[in-house]
Amino acid sequence: MSAQIREVENVRTVENIWIPTRDGTRLAARLWLPETADRQPVPVILEYIPYRKRDMTRGRDASMHPYFAGAGYASIRVDLRGSGDSEGVLSDEYLPVELDDGEDVISWLREQRWCNGRIGMIGISWGGFNGLQIAARRPAGLDAVVSVCSTDDRYADDVHYMGGCLLSDNISWASTMFAYNSMPPDPVIVGDAWREMWMQRLDGSGLWVKTWLEHQHRDEYWKHGSVCEDFDAILCPVMAVSGWADGYSNSVFRLLAGLSAPRLGIVGPWSHTYPHLGTPGPAIGFLRECLRWWDYWLNDRDTGIMDEPMLRAWMLDSVDPATDYRNRPGRWIGEAQWPAESTVWREYCFDRGVILDRSAPESQGGCADGAEQVISSPLSVGLYAGKWCSYASAPDLPSDQREEDGGALVFESDPLAEPIEVLGAPEVELELRSDRPAAMVAVRLSDVGSDGKATRVTYGLLNLTHRNSHENPEPIQPGEWTRVRFSLNYVAQRFAAGRRIRIAISTSYWPLAWPSPEQVCLSIRPSGCRMRLPLRSHDAAYREPAPTFEHAEQAPPPPRTTLEPPEHNWLITRDLGRDRSELHVIADFGTYRLDGIDVEVSRRTDEWYRHVGDDVLSAESEIVSTRGLARDGWRIRTVTRTLLTCTADEFEIHATLDAYEGKARVFSKTWNTSVPRQLV
C-alpha cells in the first residue's frame, strides 16, 4: 500500500543554495523552510548524500523534507563534493574530506539566521553511514541522528565482503557509483561551468572496484569509517533502522549493544528503503516516528518515544517462498534492551541428514557419531539466492530453497511440536576439513512446510582462511580437521508448529559471493557440528507491550510524466549444450520527465553473472549502466561497463566509460588492470 499523502503548508522551498567548505569548494543544497523561520529560528534536519538532489532523488526528497518543514523544522538536502551540482570530484566512499565537509556544513547551518543551532542528521545507506561517522567526530550542534540501512563495520557487514568472501554486490555497487559519477551538474544551477565540471568528474573519479579489491582483508582502509572501532566516540542519540530484506539489519543490533549514548532500533520486513515507503510491507508512519525523535532531542518535548522498547522488530511468520512479497505476515514485538534478557539459547546437534534438539528427551544422550559426509557443490548453488541487499526491485529475494538444496548437505528437524520464535543471530559450529588451502562455506537456515517448500530465513558465509581473523587470514592445511564457528545474519522468525528447520551447507554461493580459486571438496563430521538458536522466551515477565505505529504518510511527490515504462526482472538461462549458466538482472527505471524543472531522466542497469559447469575460473560479472538527462537542446548520455573475471591468482578488471553530448562522444576512457587474489 502506498503512503498516504499529507499536504504541507507554510513551507518555502529554496531550489539551490551554496555552502562553502574550508578549502573553498562549494556544496549545492536544496532547502525547505517554515515560513516563519527567519523570525523564529528552528532546528535543522540534514541529509548529506551523493545521489543528485536535482533529479535522481528529487521525488524521494520531496516526500520527506517538506514533511519535516511543515512540522517546524528547516530541512536540507546536500550533494556531496563531486556529486550532483556540488563542485569537486568524488573519488571514493567516506573519505576524510567528505567528513570534513560534513562538519563544515553543520557549522555553516548553525550560523544561518533561520537555525537555532541544533542539528539532526538523517540518511539511508550512504547518508546513514556518514551520519554515524560524523557523529563520532562530535561536531558542535549535532544533537541526534537517524541512521537507516547503514553499518557500523565497513568490512564485516557492508556491500563489499561477508565473512571474508567477496560479494558480487561489491562489483554491482562500484558500477552504480561509476554511473553516478559520470553525470554532469545541471547547467541551470551551475551555469556555463557545467561542462568543465563534468570533464573533471569523468577524468578524476576513478575505478572504485579496483580500490575495493585491493583491500581484501580487514585493514586500516576499512577501519576508517567503521564506528564499531570506538562506539564510545558517539555521544549523541542514535535511532538505527533497517529491514529483514535489507543487507544492513545486523548493524542495528550491534549499535544497540555497543553504543552507550541513548539509542533505539527498528527492524521491519522491508528492503533497502525508507520505512514509510517500505516493501515488503507493512510500511509504517516512519516520518511521524522521526518527528517524535526530533521533537524529543531537538525541541525538548517529551513525546514518549524514549519510553518505547529499545528494540522494535517485526517477527516474521512462516510463509511460502517467493522472490517478491507485497506484505510479509507477522507482528511487531518489543524488547526493553538489547541484548535481550529474554533470550534462551537452544542447542541442536547434527546426525546424518537430521538436526536434533539437544533439550528434547530423545536426544539427552547426545547425537550419534555419524560417519563424515562430503560436499563439493555445483557452482550453480546460489543462482536462486537473490541479492545480498534487496533494493525493492523485485524479484530480488531468494526463491524456493529446493532449487539450491540438491547441491548442498542438508540436515532437517522433525516437524516442530510447538512454535518457536528466533530473535537474534543463530550460531553454527562445523567440524570439517578441506582438500584445498582456500575454501568457503555457506550455511543457510530455512523454514520448511509440510509440502517441502523451503523459505530461507537467514544465512552466513565464511572464507575458511578467515576462520581465526579477518585481518590476518591463514591458508587451510588440506586434509586437516578443524572447527569453525560463525554467526548467521540476525533474524526474527516464528517457526509454526508442524514446520521443519533445515540447515543446508554448500561450498559455493555464486553469484552472491565470488567462488574460491579452486573447486573445493569439504568433509563434514556431523557429530562435531552444532547450531545454537536464540529463542525468545515465552515468559510474560519479559514481554513488552506490542509496539504500534501510525499509518505511512508523506508529503506530495513532485509532478512527473512517464515517457518509457520501467522494467525490473531476473532472468536465469541454462545452456545445457555448452553447460553454461547466466543470471541477467535488469534494473530499468524507464524514462520520465520531472515536470517542475522540465528535465527528462533515463537510467538502466543490466548485470550479467556467468559461469561454465563447475569451472570456478569461468566466473565473470559484467555490468552496463546507461544514464541520460535532457532539456530543450541539452542532451547528455553516459555508458559505463565493468567486466570482472579471474584466474587462480588474480582478479582481472576491464572497464569503459563513454560520455555523449547530443550525438557526439565527448569523452572515452578504458581501464585494463588486475589485482592479486589474497586468499579470496
C-alpha positions in Angstrom: 0.0 0.0 0.0 1.4 3.4 -0.9 2.0 6.0 1.8 -0.9 8.5 2.2 -0.2 12.0 1.0 -0.2 14.7 3.7 -0.4 18.2 2.4 2.1 20.6 3.9 1.5 24.3 4.4 3.6 27.4 5.1 6.8 25.9 3.7 9.2 27.8 1.5 11.5 25.9 -0.9 14.9 27.2 -2.0 15.9 25.2 -5.1 19.6 25.7 -4.6 21.9 27.4 -2.1 25.7 27.2 -1.9 27.5 26.0 1.2 31.3 26.8 1.4 33.8 24.4 2.8 37.2 25.1 4.4 39.1 24.7 1.1 36.7 26.9 -0.8 34.8 24.2 -2.6 31.1 24.9 -2.8 28.4 22.3 -2.0 25.0 22.5 -3.6 21.9 22.1 -1.4 18.1 22.3 -1.6 16.3 23.8 1.4 12.8 23.7 2.8 12.0 26.3 5.5 9.0 27.1 7.6 7.8 30.5 6.5 8.4 31.9 10.0 11.9 30.5 10.4 13.6 33.8 9.5 11.9 35.4 12.5 11.7 32.3 14.8 14.8 30.1 14.2 14.3 26.4 14.2 16.3 23.2 14.4 17.6 21.8 11.1 17.4 18.3 9.7 20.3 17.4 7.3 20.6 14.7 4.7 24.1 14.6 3.1 24.4 12.1 0.2 25.8 11.8 -3.4 22.7 10.8 -5.3 21.8 14.1 -7.1 19.2 16.2 -5.3 18.3 18.0 -8.6 17.0 14.9 -10.4 17.7 11.3 -9.2 16.3 11.7 -5.6 14.0 14.6 -6.3 10.9 12.6 -5.7 12.1 10.9 -2.5 13.4 14.2 -1.2 10.1 15.9 -1.8 8.3 13.1 0.1 10.3 13.7 3.2 11.9 17.1 3.6 8.8 19.3 3.2 7.1 16.9 5.7 9.7 17.9 8.3 9.5 21.6 7.3 5.7 21.5 7.7 6.2 20.3 11.3 8.5 23.2 12.1 12.0 22.2 11.1 14.3 23.5 8.4 15.2 20.5 6.3 18.2 20.5 3.9 19.4 18.0 1.3 23.1 18.5 0.4 25.0 16.9 -2.5 28.4 15.6 -1.5 31.6 17.1 -3.1 31.8 16.0 -6.7 28.2 14.8 -6.9 25.0 16.3 -8.3 25.6 20.1 -8.6 28.4 20.3 -6.0 31.9 21.3 -7.0 34.9 19.0 -6.9 35.4 15.3 -7.7 34.1 12.3 -5.7 36.7 9.5 -5.8 35.6 7.1 -3.0 33.2 6.5 -0.1 33.6 8.2 3.3 36.9 9.9 2.6 38.2 12.2 5.3 37.4 15.2 3.1 33.7 14.1 3.0 33.5 14.1 6.8 35.4 17.4 7.0 32.9 18.8 4.6 30.0 17.4 6.7 31.4 19.2 9.7 31.7 22.4 7.7 28.0 22.1 6.6 26.9 21.7 10.2 29.0 24.7 11.2 27.5 26.8 8.3 24.0 25.8 9.2 24.4 26.9 12.8 25.3 30.4 11.6 22.1 30.9 9.5 19.5 33.2 10.8 16.8 30.5 10.4 18.7 27.9 12.5 18.6 27.9 16.3 21.9 26.0 16.5 20.5 22.5 16.9 21.0 19.9 14.1 19.8 16.4 13.4 21.1 14.1 10.6 19.1 11.6 8.7 20.1 9.3 5.9 19.6 5.9 4.3 22.6 3.9 3.2 25.4 6.3 2.4 23.6 9.0 4.5 23.1 6.5 7.3 26.9 5.7 7.2 28.1 9.3 7.3 25.6 10.3 9.9 27.2 7.8 12.3 30.7 8.7 11.1 30.2 12.5 11.6 28.5 11.8 15.0 31.7 10.0 16.1 33.6 13.3 15.4 31.3 15.1 17.8 30.8 18.4 16.0 29.1 21.1 18.0 25.4 21.3 17.3 24.8 17.7 16.1 22.3 16.6 18.7 20.7 13.5 17.2 21.0 11.0 14.3 18.5 8.8 12.4 20.6 6.2 10.6 18.7 3.9 8.1 20.1 0.9 6.4 23.7 1.5 7.4 26.5 -0.3 9.1 29.0 0.2 12.0 31.5 -2.2 10.3 32.6 -1.4 6.7 34.4 -4.7 6.2 32.4 -7.4 8.0 29.0 -6.1 7.2 28.8 -3.9 4.1 28.3 -4.4 0.4 31.9 -5.4 -0.2 32.8 -8.6 1.8 30.9 -11.0 4.0 32.7 -13.5 6.2 35.9 -12.7 4.2 34.1 -13.7 1.0 33.9 -11.2 -1.9 30.3 -10.2 -2.6 29.1 -9.7 -6.1 27.3 -6.6 -4.7 30.8 -5.1 -4.4 31.1 -5.1 -8.2 27.5 -4.1 -8.6 27.8 -1.2 -6.2 31.0 0.0 -7.7 29.3 0.1 -11.1 26.4 2.0 -9.7 28.8 4.7 -8.4 30.7 4.5 -11.7 27.5 5.6 -13.4 26.5 8.3 -10.9 30.0 9.8 -11.1 29.8 10.0 -14.9 26.9 12.5 -14.8 27.2 16.3 -15.1 25.8 19.0 -12.9 22.7 20.9 -14.2 23.6 24.0 -16.3 20.6 25.8 -14.8 22.3 25.5 -11.4 26.0 25.9 -12.2 25.9 27.9 -15.4 28.5 27.6 -18.1 30.9 25.8 -15.8 28.9 22.6 -16.1 31.0 21.1 -19.0 34.3 21.7 -17.3 33.0 20.3 -14.0 31.7 17.3 -16.0 35.1 16.6 -17.6 36.8 16.8 -14.2 34.4 14.1 -12.9 34.8 11.9 -15.9 38.6 12.0 -15.7 39.1 12.1 -11.9 36.5 9.9 -10.2 38.5 6.7 -10.9 37.7 3.0 -10.8 36.4 2.3 -7.4 36.1 -1.5 -7.8 39.9 -1.7 -8.1 40.4 0.2 -4.9 38.0 -2.1 -3.0 39.6 -5.2 -4.5 43.0 -4.0 -3.3 41.7 -4.3 0.3 40.6 -7.9 0.6 41.3 -8.1 4.3 40.2 -6.0 7.3 42.9 -3.3 7.2 43.1 0.4 8.1 41.2 1.2 4.9 38.0 -0.5 6.2 38.5 0.5 9.8 38.3 4.1 8.7 34.6 5.0 9.0 33.7 1.8 11.0 32.3 3.3 14.1 32.5 -0.1 15.8 36.2 0.6 16.3 35.1 3.0 19.1 31.4 3.1 19.9 32.1 5.4 22.8 33.1 8.2 20.4 29.4 8.7 19.6 27.7 10.7 22.3 24.6 12.0 20.6 21.4 9.9 20.5 21.0 7.4 17.6 17.9 5.8 16.1 19.1 2.8 13.9 16.6 1.4 11.4 16.7 -1.4 8.8 14.6 -4.2 7.4 14.9 -8.0 7.2 15.1 -7.9 3.4 17.9 -5.3 3.6 21.6 -6.1 3.8 22.2 -3.9 6.9 19.9 -5.3 9.6 22.8 -6.8 11.6 24.2 -3.4 12.5 21.0 -2.3 14.3 21.7 -5.0 16.9 25.4 -4.2 17.2 24.6 -0.5 17.6 22.1 -1.1 20.3 24.6 -3.4 22.2 27.7 -1.3 21.6 26.6 2.4 22.0 26.4 4.0 25.4 24.5 7.0 24.1 20.7 6.9 24.1 19.6 4.7 21.2 16.6 3.0 19.7 16.3 0.3 17.0 13.6 -0.5 14.5 13.7 -3.5 12.2 10.8 -4.1 9.9 10.1 -6.5 7.0 11.4 -4.0 4.4 14.2 -4.0 1.8 16.7 -1.1 1.3 14.2 1.8 1.5 12.8 4.3 3.9 10.1 2.6 6.0 7.3 4.9 5.0 7.9 3.5 1.5 8.7 0.1 2.9 8.4 -3.0 0.8 7.7 -5.8 1.6 5.1 -4.3 3.8 3.6 -3.3 6.0 5.1 0.2 5.8 4.9 2.4 8.9 4.5 6.1 9.7 8.2 6.5 9.8 8.3 10.2 9.1 6.0 10.7 12.1 8.3 8.5 14.1 11.2 10.7 13.1 9.3 13.8 14.2 8.8 12.2 17.6 12.6 11.6 17.7 13.4 15.2 16.6 10.9 16.8 18.9 12.3 14.9 21.9 16.0 15.5 21.2 16.0 18.9 19.3 12.9 20.6 20.8 12.9 19.2 24.3 9.4 17.9 24.1 8.6 14.6 25.8 6.9 12.7 23.0 7.1 9.4 24.8 9.5 7.9 22.3 12.2 7.1 24.9 9.5 5.2 26.8 9.3 2.8 23.8 11.2 -0.5 23.9 14.9 -0.1 22.9 14.2 -2.6 20.0 11.0 -2.8 18.0 11.1 -5.6 15.4 8.8 -7.3 13.0 8.5 -11.0 13.9 8.2 -12.8 10.6 5.7 -15.7 10.3 6.1 -18.8 8.3 5.3 -18.2 4.7 5.8 -19.9 1.3 9.0 -18.8 -0.6 8.7 -16.0 -3.1 11.0 -13.6 -4.9 8.6 -10.8 -4.2 6.2 -10.1 -1.4 3.7 -7.2 -1.1 3.4 -7.9 2.6 5.2 -10.3 5.0 2.9 -11.8 7.6 4.0 -11.2 11.1 3.6 -8.9 14.1 5.5 -6.2 16.0 7.4 -7.2 19.1 9.4 -5.1 21.6 12.5 -5.7 23.7 13.3 -3.4 26.6 17.0 -3.7 25.9 19.5 -5.4 23.6 20.9 -8.0 24.2 17.5 -9.1 25.4 17.2 -10.7 28.9 14.5 -12.9 27.5 16.8 -14.8 25.1 17.1 -18.6 25.7 19.7 -20.3 23.7 18.7 -23.8 22.4 21.4 -26.1 21.0 20.9 -28.5 18.2 23.3 -31.3 17.1 23.6 -33.0 13.7 23.4 -36.6 12.6 23.3 -37.9 9.1 20.6 -35.8 7.4 18.9 -34.7 10.7 19.0 -32.0 13.3 18.3 -33.0 16.9 17.1 -30.6 19.6 19.5 -31.4 22.5 16.9 -30.2 25.0 14.4 -32.9 23.8 14.3 -36.1 25.9 15.1 -38.4 22.9 18.5 -36.6 22.4 19.7 -36.3 26.0 22.4 -38.8 25.3 23.8 -36.6 22.5 23.9 -37.1 18.8 25.1 -40.3 17.2 28.6 -40.4 15.8 27.6 -40.4 12.2 30.3 -41.0 9.5 31.8 -38.0 7.8 29.9 -36.6 4.8 31.5 -35.0 1.7 30.2 -32.0 -0.2 31.6 -30.3 -3.4 28.7 -28.1 -4.5 27.8 -27.3 -8.1 28.8 -23.7 -9.0 25.1 -23.1 -9.7 24.2 -23.2 -6.0 23.4 -19.6 -5.4 21.6 -18.8 -8.6 18.4 -18.5 -6.7 19.8 -16.7 -3.6 18.6 -13.2 -4.6 20.5 -10.1 -3.8 22.8 -9.7 -0.8 20.7 -6.5 -0.3 17.2 -6.2 -1.8 16.7 -2.8 -3.3 12.9 -3.2 -3.7 13.5 -4.1 -7.3 11.6 -7.4 -7.4 12.2 -10.2 -8.0 15.4 -9.9 -6.0 14.5 -12.1 -2.9 15.6 -15.7 -2.5 13.3 -18.2 -4.1 12.3 -21.8 -3.1 15.4 -23.3 -1.5 14.7 -26.7 -3.0 16.3 -25.2 -6.1 19.6 -24.9 -4.2 19.5 -27.8 -1.7 20.3 -30.5 -4.1 23.9 -29.2 -4.3 24.3 -29.0 -0.5 24.5 -31.1 2.6 21.0 -30.9 4.2 20.1 -31.5 7.8 16.5 -31.3 8.9 14.5 -31.5 12.1 11.3 -33.4 12.7 8.1 -31.4 12.5 8.0 -29.0 15.4 5.6 -30.0 18.2 5.1 -26.3 19.1 6.0 -23.0 17.6 9.4 -21.4 18.4 10.4 -17.8 17.9 14.0 -16.9 16.9 15.3 -13.4 17.7 18.9 -12.8 17.1 21.9 -14.2 15.2 21.9 -18.1 15.0 25.4 -19.6 15.6 26.9 -22.6 13.8 29.9 -24.7 14.6 31.3 -27.0 12.0 33.9 -29.7 12.2 35.4 -30.0 8.7 38.4 -30.5 6.5 39.2 -29.1 3.1 41.2 -30.6 0.2 42.3 -27.1 -0.8 44.2 -24.3 1.0 41.5 -21.7 0.3 37.8 -22.5 0.5 34.5 -21.0 1.5 31.4 -22.4 3.2 27.8 -21.2 3.0 25.2 -22.1 5.6 21.5 -21.5 5.1 18.7 -21.8 7.7 15.3 -22.5 6.1 11.7 -22.9 7.3 10.2 -25.9 5.6 6.5 -26.6 5.1 4.6 -29.9 5.0 4.7 -29.7 1.2 8.5 -29.5 1.2 8.7 -25.8 0.1 11.7 -24.2 1.8 11.9 -20.5 2.7 15.3 -19.1 3.5 15.2 -17.5 6.9 18.8 -16.4 7.2 22.3 -17.4 6.1 26.0 -16.9 6.7 29.2 -17.1 4.7 32.8 -17.8 5.9 36.0 -17.7 3.9 37.7 -20.6 5.8 41.1 -18.8 5.6 39.5 -16.2 7.8 38.5 -18.7 10.4 40.7 -17.1 13.0 41.0 -13.5 11.8 39.7 -11.1 9.1 42.9 -9.1 9.4 45.4 -11.9 9.2 43.9 -14.8 7.2 45.8 -18.2 7.1 45.7 -20.9 4.4 44.0 -24.1 5.3 46.1 -27.2 5.8 44.5 -29.6 3.3 43.3 -32.8 5.0 43.5 -31.4 8.5 40.3 -31.4 10.6 39.4 -28.1 12.1 36.5 -26.4 13.9 35.0 -23.2 12.7 32.4 -21.0 14.4 30.5 -18.1 12.9 27.1 -16.4 13.1 24.4 -16.2 10.6 22.6 -12.9 9.9 20.2 -11.7 12.6 16.6 -12.5 12.2 13.2 -12.5 13.9 11.3 -15.6 12.7 8.4 -17.6 14.1 8.5 -21.2 13.1 4.9 -22.5 13.3 4.1 -25.9 14.8 4.4 -28.6 12.1 7.2 -26.8 10.2 10.7 -28.2 10.0 14.0 -26.4 10.5 16.6 -27.1 7.8 20.3 -26.4 7.6 22.0 -26.6 4.2 25.8 -26.4 3.8 27.5 -25.7 0.5 31.0 -24.9 -0.8 29.8 -22.2 -3.2 27.1 -19.5 -3.2 27.7 -17.9 -6.6 26.8 -15.3 -7.8 26.0 -13.8 -4.4 29.7 -14.5 -3.4 32.7 -15.0 -5.7 33.9 -18.6 -5.9 37.0 -19.9 -4.3 40.1 -20.1 -6.6 39.8 -23.9 -6.9 36.9 -26.3 -6.9 36.7 -27.5 -3.2 35.7 -30.7 -1.6 34.8 -30.4 2.1 34.4 -33.3 4.5 31.9 -32.6 7.3 31.8 -34.6 10.6 28.2 -34.3 11.7 28.9 -35.4 15.3 31.2 -32.3 15.6 28.6 -29.8 14.3 26.3 -27.7 16.4 23.7 -25.0 15.9 22.5 -22.6 18.6 19.3 -20.7 18.1 18.5 -17.6 20.2 14.9 -18.2 21.2 12.6 -15.5 22.5 11.2 -16.5 25.9 7.5 -17.2 26.4 7.9 -15.8 30.0 5.4 -13.0 30.3 7.7 -11.2 32.7 10.0 -10.3 29.8 7.3 -9.3 27.3 6.9 -5.7 26.3 3.5 -4.4 25.0 3.3 -4.9 21.3 4.6 -1.7 19.6 2.3 0.3 17.3 3.0 2.8 14.6 0.9 5.3 12.8 0.0 4.7 9.1 2.6 5.6 6.5 2.3 9.1 5.1 4.5 11.5 3.1 4.5 14.9 1.6 3.2 15.2 -2.0 5.7 13.9 -4.6 6.6 16.3 -7.4 4.8 16.0 -10.8 6.4 13.7 -13.3 5.4 12.2 -16.6 6.3 8.7 -17.6 7.7 8.6 -21.1 9.0 5.0 -21.2 7.9 2.5 -18.6 10.3 0.8 -16.1 11.2 -2.9 -16.1 12.7 -4.9 -13.3 13.4 -8.6 -13.8 15.8 -11.5 -13.1 16.4 -14.0 -15.9 18.2 -17.3 -15.5 19.5 -19.1 -18.6 20.8 -22.7 -18.5 22.5 -23.6 -21.8 22.7 -27.4 -21.4 24.6 -27.9 -24.7 27.5 -25.7 -23.5 26.9 -26.3 -19.8 26.8 -22.5 -19.4 24.6 -20.6 -16.8 23.8 -16.9 -16.8 21.8 -14.7 -14.4 20.7 -11.4 -16.0 19.5 -8.8 -13.6 17.5 -5.9 -15.3 17.0 -2.7 -13.4 15.4 -0.3 -15.9 13.8 2.8 -14.3 12.5 3.9 -17.7 12.4 7.5 -18.9 10.4 10.2 -17.2 10.1 13.9 -17.2 10.4 16.0 -14.0 7.7 18.4 -14.9 8.7 21.1 -12.4 12.2 21.5 -13.8 11.5 20.2 -17.3 14.2 17.6 -17.3 14.0 14.1 -18.8 15.7 11.4 -16.8 16.6 7.9 -18.0 18.5 5.2 -16.3 19.0 1.5 -16.9 21.5 -1.1 -15.5 22.0 -4.6 -16.7 24.0 -7.1 -14.7 25.2 -10.5 -16.0 26.7 -13.2 -13.9 28.0 -16.2 -15.8 29.9 -19.5 -15.3 30.5 -22.7 -17.2 30.0 -26.0 -15.5 31.9 -26.2 -12.2 34.8 -24.3 -13.5 35.4 -21.7 -10.8 37.7 -19.7 -13.0 34.9 -19.2 -15.6 33.0 -17.0 -13.2 32.5 -13.5 -14.5 30.3 -10.5 -13.8 29.5 -7.8 -16.4 27.6 -4.6 -15.6 26.4 -2.0 -18.1 24.7 1.2 -17.0 23.2 4.0 -19.1 22.2 7.3 -17.7 20.6 10.2 -19.6 19.5 13.8 -19.0 17.7 16.1 -21.5 16.2 19.5 -21.6 15.4 21.6 -24.7 18.6 21.4 -26.8 20.7 20.0 -24.0 21.1 16.2 -24.1 23.7 14.1 -22.3 24.2 10.3 -22.0 26.8 8.2 -20.3 27.5 4.5 -20.7 29.7 2.6 -18.2 30.7 -1.0 -18.5 32.6 -3.1 -15.9 33.7 -6.7 -16.5 35.3 -8.7 -13.7 36.9 -12.1 -14.4 39.6 -14.1 -12.6 42.5 -16.5 -12.7 43.6 -18.6 -9.8 45.9 -15.8 -8.8 44.3 -12.5 -9.9 41.1 -10.6 -10.4 41.0 -9.0 -13.8 39.1 -5.8 -14.4 38.1 -4.3 -17.8 36.1 -1.1 -17.7 35.0 1.5 -20.2 33.4 4.9 -19.8 31.8 6.8 -22.7 30.1 10.2 -22.4 27.9 11.8 -25.1 26.7 15.3 -25.6 23.9 15.2 -28.2 25.1 12.6 -30.7 28.8 13.3 -30.3 31.0 11.2 -28.0 32.9 13.8 -25.9 34.8 11.5 -23.6 36.1 8.0 -23.6 38.3 6.1 -21.2 39.3 2.4 -20.9 40.8 0.5 -17.9 42.5 -2.9 -18.1 44.1 -3.9 -14.9 44.4 -6.7 -12.4 44.6 -7.2 -8.6 46.3 -10.2 -6.9 43.9 -12.6 -5.1 44.8 -12.7 -1.4 43.2 -16.0 -0.1 39.9 -14.9 -1.6 
